[in-house]
Amino acid sequence: MKLRCINTGSKGNCYILTDESGESLILDCGVRSKDIKQALNFDFSKVSGVLVTHEHRDHSLSAAELESYGLDVWMPERRNRKTFGSYAVSAFELPHGETPCCGFYIRHINGFKMLYLTDFQCCPYRFVKQEVNAILIECNWSKQYVDLTAANAKHKIGDHASSDVCKDFIRVNATDKLRTVIICHYSNAVDIFAEVEEIKNIVPQANVEYAEKGKEITLNEDQD
């Protein structure tokens, strides 16, 4: 499995998850459809679906246009499970201020399992029993770089995961099956390089990366 980052952060979020056959899922589409087309070589034939975590433009900008191309665009509401080709997806609610937001638990037919969480204050669920192989997770800000007493603190960090929330989630949900952790939707209010090193200490069995525009990451698999 591979994950390609089209963009990450407040200016737009979009990732493409692809299996060995080339079948893909688009995770959020908060960038121009032109950028997604180019990443897929203008071929949507192997895209099984588009998962949108919530309605904010940096996650949903191209949703309507992708749907007009015939793609199955899913913004979970009452229905929390859906199958897209070889991918079975379960959605779970995440607190993001007044805006409904979901995380995704993704299972591939080959046994690969992954979590995607972004734009959340905390996660009330545990996924130890699922023994996921990969986690794509927001790490937006750190107390070290944000004055939480400042009048604009709420504006600066919004309802996003702090580095502590991110690391606590990984610590609680990691098993020996976890092989890849990717940090996404970070800002200049966090030292991403320091966070990656700290997470490596939490999950020494995993490859820990940070998303950035154009980067492709191999998601190591361990389904034994």
N, C-alpha and C positions, 0 to 999 in steps of 0.2 A: 504494500500500500504506500501511496505517496500523498503528501499534502503540499499544495502550491499556494503561496500567499500572493494574492493580487494586490491587496493593500490591508493595512491594519492601523487602527487609531481613530481619532476623532474626525479625520477627513475621509473616512470610508473604510469599511471592513468587508472582505470577501476572501474566501478560501475555497479551493477545489480539492476534494478528496477523490482519489482515483485508484482503482484496483489494477491487478496485473493485466486484465483484458482491456483496460482503457475505459471501463464503465465508471462514470463520475457522479458525485453529488456536489452541488454548489452550496456552501455554508455561508449564508448571508450574501447580500448583493448590494452593498452600500457604495458601489462605484458605478461609473458609466458602463452601459452595456457594451460599448465599444471596447473597453478594456477586457471584459469577460470574453467577448468574441475573439479578440487577438490571442488571449491565453489558450483558447480552445481551437486555434487555427481555423476559426470561422465555421466550425463543425459542431453542431449541438446533438448529433445523432446518438452519441453515447452518454448524454446527460440524462440520468434517470429522474432527477428532481432538484428542486431548489428549496432549502430550508431557511426560513427567515425567523430570527429570534424575536424581533419586535419591530414596531412601525417607524422608529426613528430613522431619519433619512440616511444616516451613516451606516445603516444596516439594510435598508429596503429601497434605496434609490431606484434601482432598475427592476424592481419586482413586477410592475405592470407591463413593462416592455418585454421582459423575459416570458411572461405569461402569454403575451400576444404572439410570441414565436412558437407557441404550442408546448412550452415547458410546464411541468407540474410544479407550481409554486405553492408552498405550504407555510401558512402562518397559523399555527395551532390555536384553536379557540376551545370549543367543547371536546373535540376529538383529539386524543393525545397519543394515538398510535397510527402509523401509516407505513406502508411498504413501497419502496421505490426500487424496482428491479431486484438486484441482489442485496439491497440494503433495507433492513427493518429498523424503523426509527420510533423511539418513544420520547415524548416531550414531557418536561416537568417544569412547574412554575418557579420563577425566580423573582425576588423582590427588586423592583427597579423604579422606585418612587411611585408615581401615579400611573405609569405606563405598564400594561401587561407585557411580560417578557418570559421567554421559555429557554431552558437549556435542552440539549439533546443527548440522548443515549443511542448510539448508532451501532448496529450489529450487522456484520457482513456475513453472507452465506458461508464463507470459508472459516468462520469462527472468530474473526477479528472483531474486537469491541473497543469503542472509543466514546469519550465524553467531550462535549463542547459547551462551555459556559462563558458568557460574557455579559457585561452591563448588569451586575448584580451586587447587592449589598452583602448578602450572605447566602448560603445554600442550606436549607433545612433537611436535605436528604443525604443518605449515605449509600455508597455503591461498592462496598467491600465484597459483597456476595457476587457481584457481576464480574469481578476480577478483570477490569479493563486493561487493555494493552496500551492505550494512548489517551492522553488528556490534553486538550487545547483549551487554555484558560486565561481569562483576563487577569492582569496585574497592573492596575491603573495608577496607583499612587502609594506613597509611603509617608508615614508620620514624620520621617526625618526631613522631608522637603515641603511639607504643607503645614501651615499654621492653622490648626483646627479652630482656634478662637477668632480668627480674622473674619471680618464681615463678609468677605467674598469666598470663604472656604467652601460653602455649599455649592456655589457656582463653579468653582475650580474642580472639585472632585465629583460633583453630582451624586448619583447613586451608583457608584462604581466600586469594584472590589479593590480593597487595599492590598498591599503586599502581605500583610499578616493574614488576611482572609484567604488569599490565594494559597499561601504556604500551609495554612491550617487545613484547608480542603485537601490538598495533596497528601499531607501527612496522614490524615484520617482515612483516606480512601485508597492509598497505595497498597498493593500486594506484590508478591514476587513475580506476578504476571505483567506488571507495568514496565513497559520498555521505552516509551517516549513521552516526554512532557514538553509542550510548546507554550510559551508565554506570548500572549497577544494583547492588543488594545492597551498598550502602555503609553505613558506620556513622559514629559520632562520632569514630572513630579515623582519619578522613581529612577533609581540607578539599575537599569535592566541587567547590566553585566554582573553587578553584585548579587542581584536576586537570582540569576541563573546559577551562580556559584553556591549560594545558600541552598537552593533546591537540589543541586547535585548531592549535597550532604544528606538531604532528607531521603532521597531515592537514588542511592549509588548504583542500583541495578539498571537505571534508566538513562537514556540519552536525553539531555535537557537542552532545548534550543529556544530562541526567541524568533518570532515571526518578523519578517520585513518584506517590503515590496519586491516581488520577483523571486523570492527565495523558495526553493523546493526542498522538502525534507522527507527522507525515507522513514516511514513508520515501522519500526522493527516489530515483528510479530512473534508471539509466544502463546500458542493455543494448546500446548501439551497439558 
